[in-house]
């Protein structure tokens, strides 16, 4: 395998998150109390459903009793195990007073002092919202913050425009929120302007063709004498028709490109925020203000995954059409409404087959506004459109965010199947509107960042002949390295690598990108999923688009306590719908004594300054670029990295000299390639070691690199990693 010595692979160093944008949100919120007054403890298989009930005047209904609620899972009635009424800005119980309860577990909570704030997230979609509409939106938001927010409300502000960024983390400081709402972005107007310009060009070209056709028809009817002139005009007409076709093609290409940029930005923003909010307890409310975004076919999967992430985070999305009052709205009984109606068939076909957006394209309707309707309905929110009263719209959202019912039930299946299950909540009292998310994905809590399809593929039984190494069509490599920390937790480096020739490279001028997806999960010794992770969906290739590296890599980090685990990783080629799967066992054991050593990282030296800074495995003058495939050549140096760690409270007992012996082992043959003394850097608790090895005199084959360490007290540690020499 030929490799570039300076840049052997395209490496993305990330924390295996849902998006390349890292969002950290902080807010405190209490969950409903249990029967003993303490925090509720529910089983891992319990599903929580937030339910908003309003009357015909959009006023919250707060006097419902348990017998008035009906809950259906896949059309089958289910018993409600627990239920609570959550009031705006109030806690879960008042000290010294027992909340009322019934045998069903229902807890009717009366208004009490402030303890549970409303969590409001404002997402301003300036990628679609034109400048002339932004001021109206900002004016309404400022008035809402200044006069409508309760003292204990917590609000965060995000913006999607030329980039996705957090303007303000959760805060109850009104002045701070008012300051950040002054920002504007001209992306929406730029996209609209480009479309208008190209539309005019295309219209002019078509008009010229029509005029020329009429002239030719008139001359042709005048007789044979006009023949030469007609022929010249026909040739001119043909040139104009080609020009019109070119303008139309340019228009369609620009429209497609603009819609993809707009849609992808909003979808990834929703997912990033949902993932950041998931650890927070309680219901969250996102207010998405947009003029609507389209979902091209190749990002539909991302769109549905973002909706799933919102539901997993218990985040209801309220969408407000920032374009205001429309002169012409599609009929709610037309094809657009029928397509957007959340039917079971649409949702279950989210990852294959004919989706609602495919149907929209068939009938020729623009789905930009329809996505706002879908997102709201799919997460238990509300779609507010065709109005210039943005303040009134925000007040409706705030009312729903404050008062709601929380229902808990146990699903019918005893095991998680990774599939979508319909939910329906009704009330027996007539004349009320009930809003709740229409379903849930049957995923264990630890697999929340995965899609249902990814979870099912990762949980498929391994063929007996596979040896639990690889499965699927794609060839992928997996390298893990456990680094013990002072607090007893292990930091596990995860590196996934795959030959780039397996993926389709998309080129746009001088830039290029590879669209592929990586996701994984970790199971403990009992087979339970303890955590999951995912990488980016699109890897950009900077510089010359033709210089595509031989491999693509994903680099991430997991935090795991001591124990035995199985790490399983799935890589998918989106455009081609091909996938590969690989598994590796992890045994994380705390060593007795005053020090410990990490696993080995094998790879290539990265001497480029940018690469050196981006990689965490640094040596003297170089950094180690990991290689999960672990295939090396004799004419290239191999690099390795490890850490020596002194446990917290040990008093840095490993201080002093350590003897390190590095050996290459093939079969029963062993060659010691280096011996040296290492000085533990007191009072630092860790010692990082990075070295280069030359392999020129070695024969091709399978090898093990063995690093043996011995302290002055006689304690020994060993790190081993296998590799292939070509």
Secondary structure, DSSP 8 states (H G I E B T S, - for coil): ----SS--EEEEE--S-SSSS-----------B-TTSSB----TTEEEEEEEEE-TTS-B-----GGGEEEEETTEEE---EEEEE-TT--S--TT---EE-TT-EEE----SS-S--EEEEEEETTTS-HHHHHHHHHHHHHHHHHT--TT-EEEEEEESSSEEEEEEEE--HHHHHHHTT----HHHHHHHHHHHHHHHHHHHHHHHHHHHHHHHHHHTT-GGGHHHHHHHHHHHHHHHHHHHHHHHHHHHHHHHHHHHHHHHHHHHHHHHHHHHTTS-S-EEEEEEES-----GGGHHHHHHHHHHHHHTTEEEEEEETT-S-S----TTSHHHHHHS--HHHHHTTTSS--HHHHHHHHT---HHHHHHHHHHHTT--EE-S-S-HHHHHHHHHHHHHSEEEEEEE-S-SS----EEEEEEEESSTT-EEE--SEEE---GGGTTS-HHHHHHHHS---TTTTTTEEESS-EEEEEEEEE-TTS-EEEEEEEEEEGGGS-EEEETTEEEEE-EEEEEEEETTS-EEEEEE--SEEEE-S-TT---SEEEEEEEEEE-SEEEEEEEEEEETTTTEEEEEEEEEEE---SSS-EE---EEEEEE-SHHHHHH-S-B-SS-EEEE-SS-EE-TTS-EEEEEEEE--TTS-STT-EEEEEEEEEEETTEEEEEEEEEEEE-TT-SEEEEEEEE--TTS-SEEEEEEEEEEETTS-EEEEEEEEEE-
